[in-house]
Structure formats: structure tokens, C-alpha cells
Amino acid sequence: MGNVKYYQENNLAYITINRPDALNCFDYETLKNLRDVIEDIHINKDVRVVIITGAGEKAFSAGADLKERKHLNETEVKRNVKAIRDVFSAIEALPQPTIAAINGYALGGGFELALACDFRLAVPEAKMGLTEVSWAIIPGAGGTQRLPRLIGPSKAMELILTAKRVNADEALSLGILNSIANKEELIPQCEVLASAITINGPIAVQQAKYAIRHGMEVDLQTGLAIEAKAYEVIIPTKDRIEALEAFSEKREPAFKGE
């Protein structure tokens, strides 16, 4: 897929938005390509962590393709907004943990893509922001919902209503980023994080992610019930037995995701 590169190495999936000349902006074709890749990953048992980045040296993604948007009628604009909202929700709903490797500008929809991921690492030069109101629109791919849940409503409202761009240091201090890495170390640092995840039981990792994601949106008692159900999924797994046997035999467990 030309606009979206995808390959798998061992248990890691790598996705690259591949429109560097357009700052990796999302036109409709790119959104369709990305949707197809995400659908494949969702059912791929061999993928345990997903790393998403942008092609080139300038941008993770600068958001919606405004050159395309200028020529769309209202129905087509609605189609594109729905497509970007749906594909980012599909990324958030992946059972596998996701890491955004922010290698430059992450603006508008590009920042919303990063917010849909579980982890975010960025280069020091990165600039991030939900800049839509400066274009007389609002974030339409989850930004008004995911950013407040991440950093609190007041600060999120400040960033959204002023269309402010923040640098990597400020994003780190706000809790948007997990860490900052130099450009040549960005993907390797993402892989270090991914490796720390993939050594663990893959079903347990997915169920823990599920419990956290869904439990955050409900009251504590409902969240505890979600956690209990997630735990029940793990009890009959071969990996759980393997962990106990490895412990008794003083060796590293060999998890198979079963």
C-alpha cells in the first residue's frame, strides 16, 4: 500500500504513514489504506506490539489533507471525517499495545492519531497540537475526548481553544509523552519499550490493556468487575500454567499466546 507502509518483524508490527511530501497528511485513500492494515493487525495473533510513525524527516502527520478537503463537497467532508474517526477508534481498540513514534509535526488529525495510541515517544524537535479551531473547525477524530482524559479538561480546553502547539518538553511535562528520544534513537527506544512488553504473557498484556482502557470510563465498582472478567479470560490459558512451571523450574517462561 503506497500511502501506508506496513511490515512485521518477529512480534512487532511497523506502520508508516507514507506521504512525506504532504507532511503525511490524511487524504481519503490513505485512510482506507490505514483501515485495511489495522483490520489485518487486529486478528493477527503473531503481532504483540504496534509501532506507528511517519515517513521522512519533518512530520509524524500534519493531519487532514486540506488541499484535498478544499475540493470536497459537504457529503465528502462528512465521509472523510467519519473515516478518520473510525480508523483512529479502531487503532485505540486494537488488542495489542500501540506506540506512536512522533518524528516531527503531529498536528490536528496527526496528533489525534498519536492520542489514539497507548504510548507516545517523540523527538525533541516535535511540535504537537490540536490546531483545528484556527481553521474554523474542531477536532473531529477524538481529540476533544482523548486529550481531556489524558491531561485533564482545563488544560486540554486551553490547548484546543487556543490552537496552541506544544514542544516535546512541554508535552512530556503535561503527561502527553512517555519520553523523548533523539531522531536516530526514536524507533530503537520504541523497540526497547515494545521488548519490555513482549517478554510478558501476550494474552495477559491484552487483557490488562482491555481492563485499563474500559475501566477508566466507568465507576470503580464497574471497573473492578471489568478487571475480574479480564482475569477470568487468563485462568484457562496455557501461558499461565507455563509461567508457574517456569518459576518452579527456575527458567524463563516461553509464552505462546495460548
C-alpha positions in Angstrom: 0.0 0.0 0.0 1.7 3.1 -1.2 0.4 5.7 1.3 0.8 3.3 4.2 3.8 1.1 4.6 3.4 -2.0 6.8 5.7 -4.8 7.8 6.1 -7.3 10.6 9.3 -8.3 12.2 9.1 -11.0 14.8 6.2 -9.9 17.1 6.4 -6.2 16.2 4.2 -4.5 13.5 5.6 -1.3 12.0 3.2 1.1 10.3 4.5 4.2 8.5 2.2 6.9 7.1 4.0 7.4 3.7 3.2 10.8 2.3 6.3 12.7 3.3 5.9 15.4 0.5 2.5 16.1 2.0 3.7 16.0 5.6 2.0 12.6 5.9 -1.4 14.3 5.8 -4.5 12.0 5.6 -6.4 12.0 2.3 -9.2 9.5 1.9 -7.0 7.0 0.1 -4.6 7.0 3.0 -7.4 6.5 5.5 -8.7 3.5 3.5 -5.2 2.0 3.4 -4.6 2.5 7.1 -8.0 1.0 7.9 -7.1 -2.2 6.0 -3.8 -2.5 7.8 -5.4 -2.1 11.2 -8.1 -4.7 10.4 -5.3 -7.2 9.5 -3.3 -6.5 12.6 -6.4 -6.8 14.8 -6.7 -10.5 14.0 -3.0 -11.3 13.7 -2.1 -13.4 16.7 1.6 -13.1 16.0 1.6 -9.3 16.4 2.1 -8.3 20.0 3.0 -4.6 19.8 2.4 -2.0 17.0 4.7 1.0 16.3 3.3 3.8 14.2 5.4 6.6 12.7 5.6 9.0 9.7 7.8 8.9 6.7 10.6 11.5 6.1 12.2 13.9 8.5 9.6 16.6 9.1 6.3 15.1 10.2 4.6 12.3 12.0 1.4 13.7 10.4 0.1 17.2 10.0 -3.5 16.0 10.0 -6.2 16.1 7.3 -5.1 16.9 3.8 -6.5 20.4 3.4 -5.6 20.5 -0.3 -8.0 17.6 -0.8 -10.5 19.0 1.6 -10.8 22.2 -0.4 -12.3 20.3 -3.3 -14.7 18.1 -1.4 -18.4 18.7 -1.2 -20.2 18.6 2.2 -21.0 14.9 1.8 -17.4 14.0 1.0 -16.2 16.0 4.0 -18.5 14.1 6.3 -17.3 10.8 4.7 -13.6 11.8 5.4 -14.3 12.9 9.0 -16.1 9.6 9.7 -13.3 7.6 8.1 -10.6 9.3 10.2 -12.7 9.0 13.4 -13.4 5.3 12.7 -9.9 4.3 11.9 -8.4 6.0 14.9 -11.0 4.4 17.1 -10.0 1.1 15.5 -6.4 1.8 16.5 -7.4 2.5 20.0 -9.4 -0.7 20.1 -6.6 -2.9 18.9 -5.9 -5.7 21.5 -2.2 -5.1 21.0 -0.4 -2.2 22.7 0.4 0.7 20.3 3.3 3.1 20.3 3.3 6.4 18.4 6.9 7.3 17.3 6.4 11.1 16.8 9.2 12.1 14.5 8.1 15.6 13.7 4.9 17.6 13.4 1.9 16.0 15.0 -0.9 18.5 14.3 -4.6 18.2 14.1 -5.5 14.7 13.0 -1.9 13.7 13.3 -2.0 14.5 17.0 -5.3 12.7 17.3 -3.6 9.6 15.8 -1.0 9.8 18.5 -3.6 10.3 21.2 -5.4 7.1 20.0 -2.2 5.1 20.7 -1.3 3.7 24.1 2.2 5.2 24.3 3.8 8.3 22.7 7.5 8.9 22.2 8.8 12.0 20.3 11.9 13.7 19.1 13.0 16.9 20.8 12.1 18.9 17.7 8.5 17.6 17.6 5.6 20.1 17.7 2.1 18.8 18.7 -1.3 20.4 18.9 -5.0 20.3 18.1 -5.0 23.3 15.8 -8.4 22.8 14.1 -10.1 25.9 15.5 -7.6 28.1 13.7 -9.1 26.6 10.5 -12.7 27.3 11.8 -13.3 23.6 12.5 -12.9 21.4 15.6 -11.0 18.2 16.3 -13.2 15.6 14.7 -11.2 12.4 15.2 -11.4 12.1 19.0 -9.2 15.0 20.1 -11.9 16.7 22.2 -12.4 13.4 24.1 -9.0 11.8 24.4 -6.9 14.8 25.3 -9.0 15.8 28.3 -8.9 12.2 29.5 -5.1 12.3 29.2 -4.2 15.7 30.7 -7.5 16.9 32.3 -10.3 19.1 30.9 -9.0 22.6 31.8 -5.5 22.2 30.2 -7.0 20.4 27.2 -9.5 23.1 26.7 -6.7 25.7 26.8 -4.7 23.8 24.2 -7.7 23.2 21.9 -9.4 26.6 22.1 -6.1 28.5 21.5 -4.9 26.0 18.8 -1.6 26.1 20.7 1.3 24.0 19.5 3.5 22.5 22.3 7.0 21.3 22.0 8.3 17.9 23.2 9.4 19.2 26.7 6.0 20.7 27.4 4.2 17.7 26.1 6.3 15.5 28.4 5.6 17.7 31.4 1.8 17.6 30.6 1.9 13.8 30.5 1.2 13.6 26.8 4.5 11.9 26.1 6.1 8.9 27.8 9.6 10.0 26.8 11.7 12.0 24.4 14.4 10.4 22.2 16.8 11.8 19.6 15.8 11.2 16.0 18.2 8.3 15.4 17.1 6.7 18.7 13.4 7.2 18.3 12.5 3.8 16.8 15.1 1.9 18.8 13.6 3.4 22.0 10.1 2.4 20.9 11.5 -1.1 20.3 13.0 -1.1 23.8 9.6 -0.4 25.2 8.0 -2.9 22.9 10.5 -5.6 24.0 9.7 -4.9 27.7 6.1 -5.7 26.8 6.6 -8.7 24.5 8.5 -10.7 27.0 5.4 -11.0 29.1 2.3 -13.2 28.5 0.6 -11.8 25.4 -2.9 -12.7 26.5 -2.3 -11.1 29.9 -0.9 -8.0 28.2 -4.0 -7.7 26.0 -6.4 -8.3 28.9 -4.6 -5.8 31.1 -4.9 -3.2 28.3 -8.6 -4.0 27.9 -9.2 -3.6 31.6 -7.4 -0.3 31.8 -8.9 1.2 28.7 -12.5 0.2 29.6 -12.2 0.7 33.3 -11.2 4.3 33.0 -14.6 5.3 31.6 -16.7 3.8 34.4 -17.1 4.0 38.1 -14.7 2.0 40.4 -17.1 -0.9 41.1 -17.8 -1.4 37.4 -14.1 -1.2 36.7 -13.4 -3.8 39.2 -16.0 -6.0 37.5 -14.3 -5.5 34.1 -10.9 -6.4 35.7 -12.5 -9.6 37.2 -13.8 -10.6 33.8 -10.4 -9.9 32.2 -8.7 -12.1 34.8 -11.2 -15.0 34.1 -10.1 -15.0 30.4 -6.5 -15.7 31.6 -7.1 -18.5 34.0 -7.5 -21.3 31.5 -4.6 -20.3 29.3 -1.5 -22.4 28.7 0.7 -19.4 29.3 -0.5 -19.1 32.9 0.5 -22.7 33.5 3.8 -22.2 31.7 4.6 -19.3 34.0 4.1 -21.4 37.1 6.1 -24.2 35.7 8.9 -21.9 34.6 9.0 -20.4 38.1 9.3 -23.8 39.8 12.0 -24.9 37.3 13.9 -21.7 37.7 13.9 -20.8 34.0 12.5 -18.1 31.7 8.9 -18.8 30.5 8.2 -19.5 26.9 4.9 -17.8 26.2 3.0 -18.7 23.0 -0.1 -16.6 23.4 -2.3 -19.7 24.2 
